[in-house]
Amino acid sequence: MEITINRDGQNHGPYPVEQVRQLLAAGSLLPTDFAHYPGATDWVPLNQVPGVAAEAAPAAPAATSAGETYTPAGPHEHAFIIECKPDYAYLTVQIPANQTLKVESSAMATMSTNMVMKTKMKGGLNRFLGGESIFINEFTAQNGPGEIGIAPGSPGDLEHLYLDGSQEIFLQSSGYVSSGMAVEVDSKWQGFKGFFSGEGLFLLRCTGRGDLWFNTYGAIIEIPINGNYVVDTSHVVAFTGGLQYNVESIGGLKSLFLSGEGFVCRFRGQGKVWIQTRHPSAFAAWTNPFRPVKGG
């Protein structure tokens, strides 16, 4: 069996299976590179090609000088890796020929030469009021498989979820990074809860089927909820649908204005909450004493 490799919209080969294994071992090919072999109906990542799958299987995540690299082991729509976790996470997604990926405005860092971008308005005034760009970029791999590198604006971690059509995920207004085309991302009115918490008037409601990536400021922690749980509103990144929540102050007015804690989100029910280990307001307050002061 001979295998054809596609990189940056260009076909290479075909190569015998033994040569493909050698190129993988030497690092000249990656397990996520797209390949086509006799009998295949579409291009697939190399780690899914019979006969080379064992050689191409990604190694377990290991720490590197630039941080950790994550390769998905569970359900996913697109082959991808997340590098430089958890401090400055960077997402690389492989996109099959003629398929499209939605990416938050200004997040694209690199892409194959055959990628074509279209900008569309999504959410309108709702997304604008929620602190988000009202535009979403759609990247299509034209005439062959392609690749895109995505760098979120916030220094921190990235999380991937695969939505199976029955799930509902709520994100903080700045958390969305990218998703498959069958994932719907809508703004949800928080009412006065959001106004008084200072976290924006809207949550993003994500439903449908496919990949969803979101980012944090700092590292990310997934917390299973079964009953009641309290999280500072500034640390909430995402939570599963079905959880009930109230935004409330803790300790009365004196604590509200002097303790530095502000508002918290009290969750009830069963589900998951994702939190970030840092938040921008606290960091801004920490740096404030170090600002240069102009003399009188």
N, C-alpha and C positions, 0 to 999 in steps of 0.2 A: 504494500500500500504506500502511495506517495501523498504528501500533504502540501497544500499551498498555504502560504502565510500572507496575511494582509497587515501592512503597517502604513499609517498615514495615507490611507487610500490607495497604496501601491501594492500589487501582488508580487510575491517572491516565491520562486520554486517552480514546480513542485520538488520536494525533498523526500528521500526515503525516510522511513520511521527512525532508523538507526542514526541518521544524520541529525534529525530533529532532536533526538535525545541528547546528542553531543552538544548541539547548540544551546539547549536548555541548561546542561551541566556547566557550560562555559559562561552562561549569563548573557549570551548573544540574543536569546529569545526569552520571553517571559511567559509564565503560565497563563497570563491574562491576554496574551496576543491572540488575535482571531485567526482561525484556521478553517480550511475546507478540505474534505477528503472524499474519495469515491463513495457514493451512496448517501452522503449527507444532504439534507434538504436546505440547510442554511449554514452560514458561518457560525462557529462556536469558539469559545475560548479553548486554548490548547489543553488545559487541564480537563477538558471533557471529551477529548479525542481518544477513541479506543486504541490501546496499545502504547500510548504515551502518558495516559492519565496518572499512572503510578509515579512516573518520573517527573511529571509536571506538578504534582500535588504541592500546594503551598506549605511551607514549613510553619510550625506553630509560631505565633507572634513572639518576637524576641526584641529586647531592648537594643537600640543602636545609639550612635553618638548624637543623632538628631532626634531621638525619642523612639517611641514604639510604632510598629507598623501593624495595621489590622487588616486581615483578609477575611471576607465573610465565609462562615461555615454553615450558617442557617439559610432559610429561604431568602432569595433575592432575585430581582428582575434583571439587573445588569451586573456584569463582573466589575469589581471595583476594589481599590485599596485605600486605606486612610493612613497617611504617614505623619510622623512628627507628633504623635499623641503623647501626652494630653495637653501640651502647652500651646503649640502652634499648628494644630491639625490641618492637613492638606489632603483634599479628596481628588482621586483620579478615577474616572468612570470610563469604561469601554462601552461604546454605543454601536449596536449592530447596524448594518447597512440600511439606510432609509428610515431609521427610527429616530425619535426626537426625545430630548431631555429638557425639562424646565429648570431654569437656574435663576436665582435671585439676581437682580440688577447689580452690576459692578463686581460680581464674584468670580467671573471667568479669569483665570491666570494664564493658561496655556491651552492650545487645542491643535488637532491635526489640520492639515491644510485643506482637507475636503469637508470640514465642518462649515455649515451655513447657519447664520444666526438671523432670527427674526425677533423683533421686539413687539410685545403686545401689552395692552393695558389690562390689568387684572385688579378687580376689587374697587377701583375708582376711589371715591371720597373716603370710603371706609378704611382702606389700607393707608391712605394719606394721613387721616386723623390718628391712626394707630401707630404712627411713627415709621411706617414702611414706605418704600418706593411704590408708586402705583404701576410700575412697569415690571414685567417678567420677560426674560430672554429665553427663547426656545432655540436649541442647537440641534441641527439635523445632520446625520452622517450621510453625505450624498455620494452615491455611486460606489459604496464600499464601507466597511466598518471604520469607525473613528474613535478618537480619544479626546477627553476634555479634562483639564486640571482646574480645580475649584478652590479658591482661597477666600474664606469668609473674612469679613472686616474685623471681627472681634478676635483678640488673641485668646485662644482656649481650645476646647475639645470639640469633636464632632461625634454624633450618634446616628446610627442607621436603624430604621425600623422597616419591616416589610408589612404593608397593610394587605390583609387578605379579603377585603370587601365587607367584612362585618365589624371592623374596628373603627374607633373614633378617637383621634388624638387632638388635644388642644395645646397650642404652642404660645409662648409669650410673643409679643408683636415683632421682636427682632430676631427670633430664633430660626425662621425658615431659611434653608440654604438651597435645596434642590429636590426634585421629585420626578417620578415617571409621569407620562402624559395622562394616565388613567387615575391619578390621585388628584382629588379636588381640594383646593385650598381656599377657604372662605373666611371672611372676617366675622366675628361674633361680638355683638354688643355686650359689654360688661356692666353697663349702667353705672350707677354711682360707686359700685364696688371698685371699679378700675380707677375712677376719678380720685377717690380718697386714698387709694393705695399708692398713687403716684406711678403706677406701672403702665399707664396708657389706657385708653378707653376700649380697646379691642383685643380679643384673643383670636388666633388663627385656628380655625377648625379644619382638620385634615381627615378626609374620608376617601373611600375608593379602594383600588387594588394597585399595588406596585411599591416601588422604593420611595422612601422618604428620608431625607437627611436634615438634621438641625444642629445648630451649634450653640456653644455656651461661652461665657466669659469665665476663664478658669477651667478646672477639670469638671467632669460630670459624674454624678452618683445616681444610680437607680434605686429607688426605695419602694419596696412592696408595702401597700397599705391594706390593713384588715381591721377596720374599726375607725379610730380617730387619730389624726396626726397633724402637727402644727409646723408650718414652714414660713419663714420670713418671706414676704412677697417679692423682695428683690432677688431671692435665690430660686424662685420657682421658674423652671424652664419649660416643662411640659407635664401633662398628666393625661391619663386615660379617661375616655368618656364613661359615664356612669358614676364617677366620684362626685359627691356633693361638696360644695365649699362655701364658706363665708369669709369675707375679709373683715377683720376687726382689730382694734388696738389692744395692747396688753398693758395693764398697770395703771390705767387712768390717764388724765391729761398731763400730769406732771411727768410721768414716765414717757408719754408720747413725745413731748418736746425736749426732754432733757436726757433720756436714757440712750438715745441713738438707735433704738430698736424700731420705732415707727409701727407699721402695720404688719400683721401676720395673716396667713391664709390657713384656716382650719378645715381640713379635709375629713370627710366621713364616707364610709363605705368600703368597697373592695376594689383595688386597682393598683396602679403604679404612678409614682411621681418621680420626675427627673429634676434634680437640683444642680445648680452651679456652685462651685466652692468659693467663688469671689463675685463681687458685683461692682459695677463701675462707679456708683455714687460713693461707696466706702473708699475705693481707691483714690477718687478725686479728693475726698476729705483728708486722706492720709498724706497726699502730696502737697496740700495747700500750704503748710508751714514752710515748705522748701522753695516756694516761688520767689523769684527776685523781687524786691520791693524798691520802687523808684524813689529816690530821695527827694525831700521837699525843696 
